[in-house]
Amino acid sequence: MERTFSCFDNQNLSGLFSHPGKDGGIEGAKPLEVHLANTSILANFFASEKKLALCSTKFLSQIAKITALLHDIGKATSFFQKYLFDKKKIKRRLTRHSLISAICVWGTLNRLIEEKKIQEDKVFEGFTAILAFFATLKHHGDLEAASDMLLLSEDDIELCYEQIENIEKEKFDTLISNISCVCPEIGFLTTDTLKEFVEHAKDSIKVFKRAFRKLFDTEMKFFFMLNLLYSILLDADKTEAIFGTLVDIPELNLSYTDVDSFRRRIFKPENFENSIKALRDRAFEEAINCEIDENRRIYTLCLPTGLGKTIISFAFALKLRELAQNKFGSKFRIIYSLPFLSIIEQNYNAISQILSFCGFDITSDIILKHHHLSDIVYKTKDSCQDNQEEIFDTDVAKLLIEGWNSNIIVTTFVQFLESILTNKNSNMRKFHRIANSIIILDEVQAINSEYWFLCKNLFEALCTSLNCYIILSTATMPFIVDKSKTISIVKPENYFDKLCRTELYFDTNFSKIGLEEFVANFEFEKEKTYLFVTNTVSSAKNLYKLINQRLPDMQHKITILTTHIIPKERLRRIEQIKNKKYKIVISTQLIEAGVDVDFDHVIRDIAPLDSIIQAAGRANREGKNAKSRVTVVELVSERGRLFATEVYDSLLIDVTRKILSQFQKVDESKFAELILEYYKELVRRGVIETTSDDRGTSQKFLEAIYRLLYTSSDCETAAIGSFKLIEDEPYKVDVFVEADEEAKIIWQRFAKICEIKDIFERKKRFLEIRKSFYDYVISVPKTDNIPINFENIILYVPYSQLTDFYDPMTGFKTKGESYLSF
């Protein structure tokens, strides 16, 4: 398929432009027909890749192609053309081109549908043109509530007429003649036709509104269709404007049998306890031999920690991918999504090892890591240059990374879910690449329970409408999906029942106990390793201080992990912990899920039961020792308040306490039964939504989806754009800590970047250092211990004041903390 269009005869160009040249002048400016035609071809290409139940590929391609072809037609006004090369001479209002372009798209599609030149899918009958209108209207901004986007004021109408009067008819006719080469059906367009469309739009507002009321149902079809059209248009438009064409994504010829070969090489019997090795082998074999039901798209992988869920889920995803590609004749990508940045690197490296073992170069078009702190680096192998590595310019790299141009994407839950549940232009550009994908949601229990019912409905709709397959992976499978609609890749009972690595104790001797008393009475055994998991940063710091005071000879063998320690140092310590450097580790919850560390004894301050079970997975992970102990305690502050209730809903803690208090100890083989009872009790107490009658947070967001309510002026009404998987913490501020010589260099670069006047150049330069910069940024409470405020951009701790604000072991000093010296 042709991907760009550049065969216009320069002698017959319209003389209209879409973008200025590099110096802002007419030299090198892009002809408007070139931009429109290329964008249309790219949009058609993106749409033609999709094989969906939502609508036919032909229908989606036709709509996307025409929407893209006319999305910037409003740039043909003399107002915009003058503004393009001299922004001071024209009023900004007159240069607005999205509305007149959107009306042109709407009118053209209506006419082509009426004339049967486009066969409208019945499911969208009467709504197709409206949805394309919305996508075009907001392609330079963010989506709004559909009811608001339908409002056309008298001023809007007058502006459209004024703009049409200021289009040079001859140039416009040449433009339409040229772009008709891409789509002959639009050849009827003239300035008079545009006037007719505006007149029709003015008279059709009531019709629009009546039609829109029909959208109030319980289906996501309109939401998905608008998101697709909007996403395809955004991606095609930005790709054409910045890059000009597509980057070819090579075929990934990788099979689950290749993963099996890697596994057999790496997991040799001599490296692991035979019982664990046997269970890993059994789980892998059971998974890849799991029968795939074409009528079910959601699969669950529930296995105890340490049994290789990462490798198993990836291998099974490859098996699903092979089946799907053969069935639909379309390319499927793999999206591997995780909750925490601390395990992104770990799992990205694990998959990269598999790829390297199988002979693949680790390039960005093969596997891509994307989160808000990832490096803006996109590299490929240049086949024209003897496979030399090609690294793209920052602007292009950002475009390709944020557009998920790769076979395998390793990303966060936030990036994944907020690419769907958003109104933001920047987030939604990659939405269309979620269609036709195998989605792995690892450690899925980390999704807040108030969103489980929302995710249940969303996941089912993604599978049925966008032709996705979903794999949910965890050791503590939440009630996100109906068991009757899923296939379990393995039988969990075959593995939980066979394991006896740990025993869980709810120690009543440490019930509602202060930190000093707890440390004074805790029995340390010299030969054992310990992991203490606390609920708050302050309790972790105090616990670290007290243990150091009690065991002064062990200070070099004790460390701490909290979010008050700069990320660079946190990652270094996690690697040291994996390499057994420390005997005692005090950590907040950041270590409890997915991080591959192993201890003899885990002590967990009381938390929701699923968090406790996850923490238990850090004990005796390889099963090399006799049963390890996992102790649940109830730590309280000086005021006698449970630290747990500062972080978690007290109802979750009450349910956990109720279940654990029934047992003196619980063997690991019973963990699956324990967690099932926990979730059932949460349903009984109404903590988890299970039906649309519950009227909780999930249902409110679902109603926003059904109504295309991307924004809301009413703060009490949930809107799609207000969804946040992780809520902002307004009581916290970001601080850059100049902790070492490298931080000094990075800060100097940052300060120079801030002096750049051009905002786009400033953003570009910051992207070049973003990853390194955020290696030194922490989020801390707003206290009176506030460091320097750098130009109202970010708080800053200079190296000369480091000891006033930052402790090298415990991190940022909040109010009242002093330097810890032992």
JOVENHU-V239541 format. One record per pair of residues at least 24 apart in sequence whose C-alpha atoms are under 8 Angstrom apart, sorted by sequence separation. I is the first residue (numbers start at 1). J is the second residue. If there is no record, write none. Layout:
i=I j=J
i=I j=J
//
This chain:
i=40 j=64
i=41 j=65
i=73 j=97
i=74 j=98
i=105 j=129
i=106 j=130
i=167 j=191
i=283 j=307
i=288 j=312
i=456 j=480
i=515 j=539
i=519 j=543
i=557 j=581
i=558 j=582
i=561 j=585
i=591 j=615
i=593 j=617
i=597 j=621
i=598 j=622
i=40 j=65
i=43 j=68
i=72 j=97
i=74 j=99
i=287 j=312
i=376 j=401
i=455 j=480
i=456 j=481
i=537 j=562
i=557 j=582
i=558 j=583
i=559 j=584
i=560 j=585
i=561 j=586
i=562 j=587
i=592 j=617
i=600 j=625
i=8 j=34
i=40 j=66
i=72 j=98
i=74 j=100
i=106 j=132
i=403 j=429
i=404 j=430
i=456 j=482
i=537 j=563
i=556 j=582
i=557 j=583
i=558 j=584
i=559 j=585
i=560 j=586
i=561 j=587
i=562 j=588
i=592 j=618
i=604 j=630
i=606 j=632
i=655 j=681
i=746 j=772
i=747 j=773
i=40 j=67
i=71 j=98
i=73 j=100
i=74 j=101
i=105 j=132
i=106 j=133
i=164 j=191
i=280 j=307
i=288 j=315
i=402 j=429
i=403 j=430
i=435 j=462
i=452 j=479
i=453 j=480
i=515 j=542
i=519 j=546
i=537 j=564
i=557 j=584
i=558 j=585
i=559 j=586
i=560 j=587
i=561 j=588
i=601 j=628
i=602 j=629
i=603 j=630
i=604 j=631
i=605 j=632
i=606 j=633
i=655 j=682
i=746 j=773
i=6 j=34
i=40 j=68
i=73 j=101
i=105 j=133
i=279 j=307
i=280 j=308
i=284 j=312
i=288 j=316
i=402 j=430
i=413 j=441
i=444 j=472
i=452 j=480
i=515 j=543
i=519 j=547
i=558 j=586
i=562 j=590
i=600 j=628
i=601 j=629
i=602 j=630
i=603 j=631
i=604 j=632
i=605 j=633
i=606 j=634
i=785 j=813
i=5 j=34
i=39 j=68
i=40 j=69
i=72 j=101
i=283 j=312
i=287 j=316
i=404 j=433
i=439 j=468
i=441 j=470
i=443 j=472
i=444 j=473
i=445 j=474
i=561 j=590
i=600 j=629
i=601 j=630
i=602 j=631
i=603 j=632
i=604 j=633
i=605 j=634
i=606 j=635
i=785 j=814
i=39 j=69
i=71 j=101
i=102 j=132
i=103 j=133
i=164 j=194
i=341 j=371
i=403 j=433
i=436 j=466
i=437 j=467
i=438 j=468
i=439 j=469
i=440 j=470
i=441 j=471
i=442 j=472
i=443 j=473
i=444 j=474
i=516 j=546
i=520 j=550
i=601 j=631
i=603 j=633
i=605 j=635
i=652 j=682
i=743 j=773
i=785 j=815
i=70 j=101
i=71 j=102
i=73 j=104
i=102 j=133
i=105 j=136
i=164 j=195
i=276 j=307
i=288 j=319
i=370 j=401
i=435 j=466
i=436 j=467
i=437 j=468
i=438 j=469
i=439 j=470
i=440 j=471
i=441 j=472
i=442 j=473
i=443 j=474
i=445 j=476
i=515 j=546
i=519 j=550
i=783 j=814
i=784 j=815
i=5 j=37
i=6 j=38
i=36 j=68
i=37 j=69
i=102 j=134
i=256 j=288
i=370 j=402
i=434 j=466
i=435 j=467
i=436 j=468
i=437 j=469
i=438 j=470
i=439 j=471
i=440 j=472
i=441 j=473
i=442 j=474
i=443 j=475
i=445 j=477
i=780 j=812
i=783 j=815
i=4 j=37
i=5 j=38
i=36 j=69
i=102 j=135
i=368 j=401
i=435 j=468
i=438 j=471
i=440 j=473
i=444 j=477
i=445 j=478
i=743 j=776
i=781 j=814
i=4 j=38
i=36 j=70
i=70 j=104
i=71 j=105
i=102 j=136
i=161 j=195
i=434 j=468
i=444 j=478
i=780 j=814
i=3 j=38
i=36 j=71
i=70 j=105
i=101 j=136
i=102 j=137
i=5 j=41
i=36 j=72
i=101 j=137
i=368 j=404
i=4 j=41
i=36 j=73
i=99 j=136
i=161 j=198
i=310 j=347
i=314 j=351
i=607 j=644
i=736 j=773
i=739 j=776
i=3 j=41
i=4 j=42
i=67 j=105
i=98 j=136
i=99 j=137
i=160 j=198
i=368 j=406
i=606 j=644
i=736 j=774
i=738 j=776
i=2 j=41
i=3 j=42
i=66 j=105
i=98 j=137
i=311 j=350
i=367 j=406
i=368 j=407
i=370 j=409
i=605 j=644
i=737 j=776
i=98 j=138
i=310 j=350
i=311 j=351
i=365 j=405
i=366 j=406
i=367 j=407
i=368 j=408
i=369 j=409
i=370 j=410
i=371 j=411
i=608 j=648
i=736 j=776
i=737 j=777
i=98 j=139
i=157 j=198
i=365 j=406
i=366 j=407
i=367 j=408
i=368 j=409
i=369 j=410
i=370 j=411
i=371 j=412
i=607 j=648
i=736 j=777
i=737 j=778
i=3 j=45
i=98 j=140
i=364 j=406
i=365 j=407
i=366 j=408
i=367 j=409
i=368 j=410
i=369 j=411
i=370 j=412
i=544 j=586
i=735 j=777
i=736 j=778
i=32 j=75
i=66 j=109
i=367 j=410
i=543 j=586
i=734 j=777
i=735 j=778
i=1 j=45
i=32 j=76
i=371 j=415
i=608 j=652
i=609 j=653
i=734 j=778
i=735 j=779
i=157 j=202
i=370 j=415
i=607 j=652
i=608 j=653
i=734 j=779
i=735 j=780
i=63 j=109
i=540 j=586
i=607 j=653
i=733 j=779
i=734 j=780
i=540 j=587
i=606 j=653
i=608 j=655
i=609 j=656
i=732 j=779
i=733 j=780
i=263 j=311
i=540 j=588
i=608 j=656
i=732 j=780
i=733 j=781
i=607 j=656
i=732 j=781
i=733 j=782
i=152 j=202
i=731 j=781
i=732 j=782
i=537 j=588
i=731 j=782
i=259 j=311
i=532 j=584
i=534 j=586
i=536 j=588
i=152 j=205
i=529 j=582
i=530 j=583
i=531 j=584
i=532 j=585
i=533 j=586
i=534 j=587
i=535 j=588
i=18 j=72
i=151 j=205
i=529 j=583
i=530 j=584
i=531 j=585
i=532 j=586
i=533 j=587
i=534 j=588
i=535 j=589
i=150 j=205
i=260 j=315
i=528 j=583
i=529 j=584
i=530 j=585
i=531 j=586
i=532 j=587
i=533 j=588
i=534 j=589
i=744 j=799
i=62 j=118
i=259 j=315
i=531 j=587
i=533 j=589
i=18 j=75
i=17 j=75
i=150 j=208
i=256 j=314
i=257 j=315
i=533 j=591
i=613 j=671
i=736 j=794
i=738 j=796
i=17 j=76
i=26 j=85
i=59 j=118
i=150 j=209
i=256 j=315
i=533 j=592
i=735 j=794
i=736 j=795
i=737 j=796
i=738 j=797
i=740 j=799
i=16 j=76
i=25 j=85
i=59 j=119
i=100 j=160
i=255 j=315
i=256 j=316
i=734 j=794
i=735 j=795
i=736 j=796
i=737 j=797
i=738 j=798
i=739 j=799
i=24 j=85
i=59 j=120
i=99 j=160
i=734 j=795
i=735 j=796
i=736 j=797
i=737 j=798
i=738 j=799
i=59 j=121
i=147 j=209
i=256 j=318
i=348 j=410
i=733 j=795
i=735 j=797
i=737 j=799
i=255 j=318
i=256 j=319
i=739 j=802
i=17 j=81
i=20 j=84
i=254 j=318
i=255 j=319
i=738 j=802
i=16 j=81
i=19 j=84
i=20 j=85
i=56 j=121
i=67 j=132
i=71 j=136
i=94 j=159
i=147 j=212
i=610 j=675
i=737 j=802
i=55 j=121
i=344 j=410
i=609 j=675
i=255 j=322
i=344 j=411
i=55 j=123
i=117 j=185
i=344 j=412
i=531 j=599
i=63 j=132
i=67 j=136
i=94 j=163
i=530 j=599
i=533 j=602
i=609 j=678
i=737 j=806
i=529 j=599
i=530 j=600
i=531 j=601
i=532 j=602
i=533 j=603
i=534 j=604
i=535 j=605
i=341 j=412
i=528 j=599
i=529 j=600
i=530 j=601
i=531 j=602
i=532 j=603
i=533 j=604
i=534 j=605
i=336 j=408
i=338 j=410
i=340 j=412
i=528 j=600
i=529 j=601
i=530 j=602
i=531 j=603
i=532 j=604
i=533 j=605
i=535 j=607
i=112 j=185
i=333 j=406
i=334 j=407
i=335 j=408
i=336 j=409
i=337 j=410
i=338 j=411
i=339 j=412
i=528 j=601
i=530 j=603
i=532 j=605
i=333 j=407
i=334 j=408
i=335 j=409
i=336 j=410
i=337 j=411
i=338 j=412
i=339 j=413
i=332 j=407
i=333 j=408
i=334 j=409
i=335 j=410
i=336 j=411
i=337 j=412
i=338 j=413
i=339 j=414
i=333 j=409
i=335 j=411
i=337 j=413
i=108 j=186
i=130 j=208
i=337 j=416
i=533 j=615
i=79 j=163
i=127 j=211
i=126 j=211
i=77 j=163
i=77 j=164
i=79 j=166
i=78 j=166
i=77 j=166
i=78 j=167
i=77 j=167
i=78 j=168
i=104 j=194
i=107 j=197
i=76 j=167
i=77 j=168
i=131 j=222
i=135 j=226
i=139 j=230
i=134 j=226
i=262 j=354
i=104 j=197
i=103 j=197
i=131 j=225
i=132 j=226
i=135 j=229
i=136 j=230
i=139 j=233
i=103 j=198
i=131 j=226
i=135 j=230
i=139 j=234
i=259 j=354
i=262 j=357
i=76 j=172
i=262 j=358
i=132 j=229
i=136 j=233
i=103 j=201
i=124 j=222
i=131 j=229
i=132 j=230
i=135 j=233
i=539 j=637
i=335 j=434
i=258 j=358
i=335 j=437
i=337 j=439
i=333 j=436
i=334 j=437
i=335 j=438
i=336 j=439
i=337 j=440
i=338 j=441
i=339 j=442
i=254 j=358
i=332 j=436
i=333 j=437
i=334 j=438
i=335 j=439
i=336 j=440
i=337 j=441
i=338 j=442
i=339 j=443
i=539 j=643
i=331 j=436
i=332 j=437
i=333 j=438
i=334 j=439
i=335 j=440
i=336 j=441
i=337 j=442
i=338 j=443
i=339 j=444
i=330 j=436
i=332 j=438
i=334 j=440
i=336 j=442
i=338 j=444
i=339 j=446
i=536 j=643
i=339 j=447
i=535 j=643
i=536 j=644
i=535 j=644
i=69 j=179
i=536 j=646
i=536 j=647
i=504 j=616
i=535 j=647
i=252 j=366
i=502 j=616
i=250 j=365
i=249 j=365
i=250 j=366
i=321 j=437
i=66 j=183
i=249 j=366
i=321 j=438
i=502 j=619
i=518 j=635
i=320 j=438
i=501 j=619
i=502 j=620
i=501 j=620
i=501 j=621
i=515 j=635
i=317 j=438
i=512 j=633
i=513 j=634
i=514 j=635
i=515 j=636
i=317 j=439
i=501 j=623
i=511 j=633
i=512 j=634
i=513 j=635
i=514 j=636
i=515 j=637
i=317 j=440
i=510 j=633
i=511 j=634
i=512 j=635
i=513 j=636
i=514 j=637
i=501 j=625
i=503 j=627
i=505 j=629
i=507 j=631
i=510 j=634
i=511 j=635
i=512 j=636
i=514 j=638
i=501 j=626
i=502 j=627
i=503 j=628
i=504 j=629
i=505 j=630
i=506 j=631
i=507 j=632
i=508 j=633
i=510 j=635
i=314 j=440
i=501 j=627
i=502 j=628
i=503 j=629
i=504 j=630
i=505 j=631
i=506 j=632
i=507 j=633
i=514 j=640
i=313 j=440
i=500 j=627
i=501 j=628
i=502 j=629
i=503 j=630
i=504 j=631
i=505 j=632
i=506 j=633
i=502 j=630
i=504 j=632
i=512 j=640
i=512 j=642
i=310 j=442
i=476 j=610
i=476 j=613
i=476 j=614
i=475 j=614
i=41 j=182
i=33 j=175
i=37 j=179
i=40 j=182
i=32 j=175
i=36 j=179
i=33 j=178
i=37 j=182
i=33 j=179
i=320 j=469
i=443 j=593
i=443 j=594
i=242 j=395
i=243 j=396
i=242 j=396
i=317 j=471
i=506 j=660
i=16 j=171
i=252 j=407
i=506 j=661
i=15 j=171
i=249 j=405
i=251 j=407
i=14 j=171
i=242 j=399
i=249 j=406
i=506 j=663
i=14 j=172
i=247 j=405
i=249 j=407
i=313 j=471
i=506 j=664
i=16 j=175
i=505 j=664
i=506 j=665
i=14 j=174
i=239 j=399
i=313 j=473
i=505 j=665
i=13 j=174
i=14 j=175
i=238 j=399
i=504 j=665
i=505 j=666
i=12 j=174
i=13 j=175
i=298 j=460
i=503 j=665
i=504 j=666
i=503 j=666
i=504 j=667
i=309 j=473
i=503 j=667
i=504 j=668
i=13 j=178
i=64 j=229
i=68 j=233
i=298 j=463
i=309 j=474
i=445 j=610
i=502 j=667
i=503 j=668
i=63 j=229
i=67 j=233
i=297 j=463
i=502 j=668
i=54 j=221
i=500 j=667
i=501 j=668
i=64 j=232
i=68 j=236
i=235 j=403
i=500 j=668
i=64 j=233
i=68 j=237
i=499 j=668
i=500 j=669
i=8 j=178
i=299 j=469
i=301 j=471
i=303 j=473
i=304 j=474
i=305 j=475
i=499 j=669
i=54 j=225
i=297 j=468
i=298 j=469
i=299 j=470
i=300 j=471
i=301 j=472
i=302 j=473
i=303 j=474
i=304 j=475
i=497 j=668
i=498 j=669
i=566 j=737
i=297 j=469
i=298 j=470
i=299 j=471
i=300 j=472
i=301 j=473
i=302 j=474
i=303 j=475
i=496 j=668
i=497 j=669
i=297 j=470
i=298 j=471
i=299 j=472
i=300 j=473
i=301 j=474
i=302 j=475
i=496 j=669
i=497 j=670
i=298 j=472
i=302 j=476
i=496 j=670
i=302 j=477
i=496 j=671
i=496 j=672
i=493 j=672
i=492 j=672
i=47 j=232
i=46 j=232
i=300 j=486
i=302 j=488
i=298 j=485
i=299 j=486
i=300 j=487
i=301 j=488
i=298 j=486
i=299 j=487
i=300 j=488
i=301 j=489
i=302 j=490
i=43 j=232
i=296 j=485
i=297 j=486
i=298 j=487
i=299 j=488
i=300 j=489
i=301 j=490
i=302 j=491
i=303 j=492
i=43 j=233
i=46 j=236
i=296 j=486
i=299 j=489
i=302 j=492
i=234 j=425
i=296 j=487
i=304 j=495
i=43 j=235
i=303 j=495
i=304 j=496
i=43 j=236
i=303 j=496
i=39 j=233
i=42 j=236
i=235 j=429
i=293 j=487
i=234 j=429
i=235 j=430
i=40 j=236
i=476 j=672
i=39 j=236
i=231 j=428
i=232 j=429
i=39 j=237
i=42 j=240
i=230 j=428
i=231 j=429
i=230 j=429
i=231 j=430
i=290 j=489
i=476 j=675
i=39 j=239
i=231 j=431
i=232 j=432
i=290 j=490
i=479 j=679
i=39 j=240
i=227 j=428
i=231 j=432
i=478 j=679
i=38 j=240
i=287 j=489
i=42 j=245
i=228 j=431
i=286 j=489
i=287 j=490
i=42 j=246
i=227 j=431
i=228 j=432
i=286 j=490
i=35 j=240
i=227 j=432
i=35 j=241
i=38 j=244
i=38 j=245
i=283 j=490
i=567 j=774
i=568 j=775
i=567 j=775
i=568 j=776
i=566 j=775
i=567 j=776
i=566 j=776
i=567 j=777
i=566 j=777
i=567 j=778
i=566 j=778
i=565 j=778
i=564 j=778
i=563 j=778
i=564 j=779
i=279 j=495
i=563 j=779
i=564 j=780
i=342 j=571
i=453 j=688
i=452 j=688
i=453 j=689
i=450 j=687
i=452 j=689
i=453 j=690
i=449 j=687
i=450 j=688
i=453 j=691
i=449 j=688
i=450 j=689
i=4 j=244
i=4 j=245
i=220 j=461
i=224 j=465
i=3 j=245
i=3 j=246
i=221 j=465
i=454 j=698
i=565 j=809
i=453 j=698
i=454 j=699
i=565 j=810
i=566 j=811
i=450 j=696
i=451 j=697
i=452 j=698
i=453 j=699
i=564 j=810
i=565 j=811
i=450 j=697
i=451 j=698
i=454 j=701
i=564 j=811
i=565 j=812
i=342 j=590
i=450 j=698
i=454 j=702
i=562 j=810
i=564 j=812
i=342 j=591
i=346 j=595
i=560 j=809
i=561 j=810
i=562 j=811
i=340 j=590
i=559 j=809
i=560 j=810
i=343 j=594
i=343 j=595
i=342 j=595
i=541 j=810
i=552 j=822
i=549 j=822
i=548 j=822
i=545 j=820
i=51 j=328
i=448 j=725
i=447 j=725
i=51 j=330
i=144 j=423
i=50 j=330
i=143 j=423
i=49 j=330
i=142 j=423
i=143 j=424
i=49 j=331
i=142 j=424
i=143 j=425
i=141 j=424
i=142 j=425
i=141 j=425
i=140 j=425
i=139 j=425
i=423 j=710
i=422 j=710
i=423 j=711
i=306 j=596
i=423 j=720
i=424 j=721
i=422 j=720
i=423 j=721
i=421 j=720
i=422 j=721
i=421 j=721
i=422 j=722
i=422 j=723
i=421 j=723
i=418 j=723
i=418 j=724
i=418 j=725
i=417 j=725
i=305 j=614
i=414 j=724
i=306 j=617
i=414 j=725
i=305 j=617
i=413 j=725
i=414 j=726
i=304 j=617
i=306 j=621
i=305 j=621
i=306 j=622
i=276 j=622
i=276 j=623
i=275 j=623
i=273 j=622
i=272 j=622
i=273 j=623
i=273 j=624
i=272 j=624
i=395 j=764
i=394 j=764
i=394 j=767
i=394 j=768
i=52 j=435
i=52 j=436
i=50 j=435
i=51 j=436
i=50 j=436
i=376 j=767
i=376 j=768
i=375 j=768
i=376 j=770
i=375 j=770
i=376 j=771
i=374 j=770
i=375 j=771
i=373 j=770
i=374 j=771
i=373 j=771
i=373 j=774
i=54 j=464
i=53 j=464
i=54 j=465
i=53 j=465
i=54 j=466
i=52 j=465
i=53 j=466
i=52 j=466
i=53 j=467
i=51 j=466
i=52 j=467
i=51 j=467
i=223 j=705
i=223 j=706
i=222 j=706
i=218 j=703
i=220 j=705
i=223 j=708
i=220 j=706
i=222 j=708
i=219 j=706
i=218 j=706
i=217 j=706
i=216 j=706
i=217 j=707
i=215 j=706
i=216 j=707
i=215 j=707
i=146 j=707
i=146 j=708
i=145 j=708
i=146 j=709
i=145 j=709
i=146 j=710
i=144 j=709
i=145 j=710
i=144 j=710
i=145 j=711
i=143 j=710
i=144 j=711
i=145 j=712
i=143 j=711
//
